[in-house]
Amino acid sequence: MIFRGVVLLLCIVCSTHCLLEQSTQTKVETKVDVLLESNVDHSAAIEELRKKIDEIVKDLNILKQVHALQLVCLKGIKVPGKCFLASSQKKDFYAATNDCNLQGGSLSTPVTGNENYQLYVYAHETIGAREHIWLGINDMLHEGEWVDKSGSRIRFQNWETEVTRQPVGGRSQNCAFMSVLDSGKWFDEDCRAVKAFVCEFNIV
């Protein structure tokens, strides 16, 4: 009789222990699930914040560029779609190109007769009546195929053709300059020569 009672008591204790263990495991699993869901929610929120911060940084950089461009244009002169900023410091073609690029622009490359005239007048007033300025065109890749900074063939040209029949330099003269002395006409030149230059900046 006592033995049966002990066995019965052990069965009740084991059953209770199993039930408690299952209940505890279920609670732990539930907590883990809640934590994981919470983590997913936090990760999504953090990712969303990162995206917003990236957008703000991009907008800020655009505003900085616009502000810098406005300051540049205030120092130089505006023409439709761009502005020019002269540098009387003489450099070779490569150094002049790099200087303009560092400022966020490029070597001036007139694309119309009116733009060429405005560049000529601006260079005449700022750099001098007898100076030459580098243009952002070259035929380094293929002789006689003059291209702009993007590698596209130029459509507008203003070579001096009446006296010297430019361009005439062959493979030794792969860069071009505008002669202020010759009313804005273009000449080819050795890229290592040093000349003044004008940077151009595209504006909206």
N, C-alpha and C positions, 0 to 999 in steps of 0.2 A: 504494500500500500504506500509506504513511504517512498519506495523506489519509483512508483508510477507518478507520484507527486513531484519528485525531483525532475523526472524526464519531462513532465508537462511544463514545469517552471522553466527548464532549459529551452524548450521549444518556444515558449512565449518570449523569453529573452532574445533568442536568435531572430525570431520574426520581427520583434521591435527594433533590433539592431539593423536588420536588413532594410526595414522601412525607413529608419533614420538615415541610413547611408544613402539610399536612393533619393530621399528628400534633399539631403545635403548636396548630392551630386547635381540634382536638377537645379537647385538654387545657384550653385557655382556656375553651371553652364549658362543659366539665364543671365547671371552677372557678367560673364565673359561675353555673351552675345550683345548685351547692352553696351559694354565697354567698346566692343568692336564697332558696333553701329555708331557709337559716339565718336570713335576715332575716325571712321569714314566721314562723318559729318564735319569733324574738325579739319580733316585733310581737304575736303571739298571747299570749306570756308577759307582755309589758308591759300589754296590754289587760286580761288577767286580773288583774294586780296592781292596775291602776286601779280595776277593779270592786270588788275586795276592800277597797281603801282607802276608796272611796265608801260601802260598806256599814258599815265601821268608823266613819266620820264620822257617818253617819245614826244608828247605835246610840249613839254618844257624845252626839249632840244630844238624843236621846230621854232618855238618862240625866240630862243636864243639866236638861231640862224637868221630869222627875220629881222631881229633887232640889229645883229651884226651887219646884215646886208643893208639895212637902212642907214647905219653909220657910215658904211663904205660909200654908199650912193650919195650921202651928204657931202663927203669929201671929194667925190668925183662928179660925173655928169650923167644924167639919165637920158636914155634914148628909148624908143618903143621896145619893150620887152627885155631890156637889159640896162646896165649902167657900166660906165668905164671909169677906171681909176689908174692914173698915170704913175709911173716910177721913172725918175730921171737917173736912177742908179743903173749903170750899164753892166749887163751880164751876157753870157753866151745864151744860145737858144734853150739849152737844157736847164740851166740855172733859172732863167726867166720863167720857163714853163713850171718848174718846181715851186718857185716863189708864188705864182698865181694860184697853183693848186693848193698850197698850204693856207692861202687866204680864203679858200672855198670857191675860187673862180677858175678862169683859164685865160690863156693868151688871147688877146682880141682877134676876132675873125669876122670881118664884115661880111654880111650875106646879101646886102643890096647896095646899090649905088648911093642911096641916101645915107645909109649907115656908114659906108666908107668915107663919105664927105664929112659926116659929123665926127668920126674918129680923127680924120685929118685935121679938122678945125680945132678939136680938143687938144691933140698932140702939139699943134702949132702954138696954142696959147699956154700950155703947161710945160712942155719939154723944150720947145725952141723951134724957130723957123728953119734951121739948117740941119735938124736931127733926123735920125732914122729910128723906127720902132719895129721890133719883131712882130710878126703875125703868127697866129696859131695854125699854120699850115706847113706841110713838108711833102717831099716825094722820096723819102728814105727807102721805102719798101720797093716801089717800082719807079724807075726813072721816068719823069714826065707825067706821072699820075699824082697830081696834087690832092692831098686829103686833109681833112680837119682832125681835131683831137679824137673824134670817135672812129676815125678810119674811113669816113664817108668821103667820096669824091666831092670836091667843092663845085658849086654851081655858078656862083658869082666870082668873076676874076677882074682884076684891074691892072694887069701887067703893063709896063711901059713898053710899047711896041713901035713907036714912031722912030726913035733914035737907036736904041740898043736892042730892040726886038727881044725883050725878056719873055720867058726865062732862058738864059743862055749858058748857065754855069755847068751844065752836064752833071756827071756823078760827083763832082767836087763841091757842088753848091746845092744842098738838099733842103735848105730852109728859106723862108721868104721874109722880107721886110717891106714896110711902107716907107717911102721917102717923103718926109714933110717938105723938103726943099723942092721936090718934083710934084707938088700938089696932090699928094696921096697916091701916086703910082707905085706899083709893086715891082720888086726886084728879087732875084734869087741870090743866095749868099751861103758861104761856108757856115755851118751851124756853130762852129767854135768862135766865130767873130763876136765881139761884144757890142751890144747896142742897148738903148733905152727900150722900155716896153710899156704896154698898157694892158692891164687885166680887165676882163669883162665878167660880169656877174648877171646871171639870168634872174629876172624878177617877174612876178605875176602881175 
